Amino acid sequence: MNRNRRKILYLLFLILIFGAYYFFEKTDKAPDSAEFTVLEVIDGDTVIIDDDRNSRVRYLGIDTPEIAIQDSPGDPMSEEAKNLNKKLVQGKTVKLEFDEEKYDVYGRILAYVYVDDLLVNKELLRQGLATVLIIEPNDMYSEIMFDSLEEAKNNKKGMWGELRNLVPPTGNREFRVDLNNARRYEGKRVVVKGRVIDTRKSDSVMVLNMEDKLDVVIFPDDWNNFQHFDIYPEKFYKGKTVEVTGRVKMHRGKPSMVVDHPMLLRSQW
């Protein structure tokens, strides 16, 4: 082996060694948390922080009611969720703790958010202003989240209180569309009104048929949310006229809306 070839092999060896060292050193020391100041509260589970990109942070493990915006109706308790979040974090230094995935498909940071020792995600659940939303593999605190949800239900806090008090924002009337035209609003959140003429239930789904023009879909993970109010949807809503708030999706050529709480499926107003 000539001298030049030995030198080249030696250099490649050094590059490999230092490359491996750099990789493992960075991996071992990759931060699992960071601190920032909250610049703005968007809603109950989203804030903007003062990093170099003014990033949006989406709270892990929870989902708060949709807040009304210019082109979308709001949900009951959405303003209350935003106000509590604002009270807890606005202008404060918060610690972000990360799970398996640091970003979602929209480029938002995914985090558990702390103010001092208070886990804000958990507090929103405890006050009945959020439901649990666990998306694998980010399940580090799933047990804590579900326990906090049960605490809110037991104490009848927020969205688990009196159902008649869970009224939608007054501006929602601007988003009411004719049931006959629901398919035209695919992908959009709207409000529709109609009579439930039939229901069906299986182990995987419950469907309420609104005048053969739109299906209201309730998945098994959310059945307990209705039973909390002694509502068994397949019986309770049949034959009743209901008002539904949700996002229109097409399924087998028919519009549908998925709902997860009876405050979005109102039979009296």
N, C-alpha and C positions, 0 to 999 in steps of 0.2 A: 504494500500500500504506500503510495507516494506521500510526501510531506503535505502537499496542498489538499489532498483528499482527507488526510487525517485532521487538518485544521477545519475543514468544512464540517466534517462529522462532529468534531468537538463543539463547534459553534451551534450546530443544530441541537446537540445534547443540552447545552446551556440554555438555549431558547426554550426547549421543552421543560426543563427543570424550573426555570423562573416563571414560565407561563402557568405551570401547574401550581406553583406556590402562590402566584398572584390570584389565581382563580379561587383556590381553597381559602386563602386568607380573606378575600372579599366576601366569599360565601359565609364563612364562619362569623364575620363581623357585620353582616347585613342587618340593619336595624329592624327590630320588630315593633318599634314605636317611634313617635316623633311629636314635637310640640310646636303649635302654631297659635296665632290669634285669629279668632273668628271675625271676619269683616262684615258678613251679611248672613242672615237667616232666610233661606228661600221658602221652606215649609217645615213641616214637622220632622222630617228626616233628611234634610239636605241643607248644607251650609257652604259658604265660600270662605277660604282661609287665605292667609297672607304669605303663601309660599311664592316662589318666583314666577308662577303662572296664574296666581289667584285661582287655584283649583277648587272645583266643587268636591265636597265630601258627602258620600251617601252612607248613612248609618247602616251597619250590618245587623242582621237578625230581626229587623222590624219593618213594618210598612204602616205609615200613617195615612189618614184619610186624604184624598186628593183635594188640593186647594183650588178654588175657582181662579181661572185665568181668562185671558181675553177670548180664547177660542174653545174653552172647555168648562163644563159645569163643575161645581164643587160638591164635596160630600159633607154631611153633618160632622161636626167636631173637628173639621179641618183647621179652622181659625184657632180653636182652642189648642190644638196640637202645635201649631206654629208659634202661638204666643208663649206656651210653656217652654218650647225649645229656645225661643228668643230670650226669655227670662233667665234660662240656665246658662247660655253660652255666648250671647251677643257681646262682642268687645272683650271677651275673656280669653286667656291662654288656656288651650285645651290640649290634652294628650291624646293622640291617635294611636290606637293599638290595632295591628293588622292581623289578619287571618292568613289562609293559604293564598288567596288572590288579593293583590293590592289594588287592581283596577277592574272596572266593569267594561262592557262593550262600548259604553259611551265615553270612556276615558275618565270617568269619575273615580276618585279615591274611595276605596271601601274600608271602613274602619269602625271600631268601637271607640266611642268618644267619652273622655273623662274630663270632668271639672273637679280638680282636687281628687278626692276618692270616690266621687259620685259617677257611676256609669250612666250616662244620659240615655242611652238606648233602653236600658232597664227601667229607668224612671218613667219614661214615656209609656211603657207597658204597664207599670204599676198604677199609673194614673188613669188607665183606660183610654189612652189616646193613640194607641197603636195595636196592630195585630202582629203575630209572629210571622216572619218570612225568612226561612232558612233555605239558602241555595248552596248546595254542595259545590265545592268541598269546604265552604266557610261555615263550619258548624261548631266551632270551638266552645261557644257559650250557649248552645241550643237548650240545654237543661235549665240554665238560669232564665233564659227568655220564656220558656214555657211555664216555669214556676211563677214568674212575674205576671204573665197573662192570667193564670188561674187566680192569683191574688186579687187582681183587678176585678175579675168576674165575681169572686166571692164577696168583695166589698161593694159591688155594683157601682164601680167608678166609671166616669166618662161614657164611652159607648156601650157600657154594660149596665147603665142605669135605666131609667124609665124610657121605654121605646118611644112613647108619644112625645117626649121632649127632644128627640133626635131629629130635628127638622133641617132640611137642606137650605142652603143660602137662597135668599129671595131672588137673586139674579138668575137662578136656574131656569126660571120660566122662559128666558130668552133662548134656551137650548132645547125646548120641547119641539119634537118633530112628529109628523103624522106617522102612525104605525105602518101605514101602507107604503111609506117612502123610506123606511128604515134602511133598506139595502143600499140606498144612495149614500149613506153615511159610513160606509165600511172604513174601519180604522179610526173613527172619531168617537169621542165621548159625547153622548146626547142623553136626552130624557124622552121616554116614550110612555104612553098610557094605553092600556087595553085590558081585555077580560081574559082570564086564564080559563080556557075551555077544557083542558085535559092535562094530566100529569103522568109521568112515568119515572120509575126508580129502579136502578140496578145497583150492584155492588160498586160500580165505578162512577156513576153519575146520577143526578136527579135533574129532570127537565120539566119545565112548566111551559105549556104551549099557549101562547097568546094569540088567539083568534086565527091560528094557522099561518100567522104572518111573521112571528118572531119567537124564538125559544129562549127562555131564561134558564141558564145552566148553573147548577150548584154542585160543587165537587165534594166528596166525602170528608176531606179535611176541614170543611167549613160547616158541616151539618150541626156540629155542637154549638156553633155561634147562634143558630136559630133555636136550637133546643134550650139554650140558656133563657130564652124568653117564652118557653113552652110552645114553640112553634114547630110543627112538623109540616114543612112546606108542601109536600105532596097532597096533604089533606087541607091544611089551613087556607091555602090560596085558591084552591079549585073553585071555580064559579065566581070568584071575586074580580073586581076591576082593580088593577094595580098600576102604580107609577114606578118605573124602573130607571135608574141612572147607571150608565155603564158604557163600555166601548163596544161598538158594533163589529162583530166578526162574521164572516160567511162560513157556513159549514154545510157541505153537500147542497149548495145552492140556496140555502135559507139563512137569513140573518139571525144572529144569536147575541146574547150578552151574558157574561159570567159575573155573578154576584157572590160575595162572601159574607154578607151581613144584612139582616133584615132592614136596617136603616136605608138601604139602597133599593129596597123592594117594598114600597109602602102601599098598604091596602086601605088606609084611612088618611085623609088630609083635608 
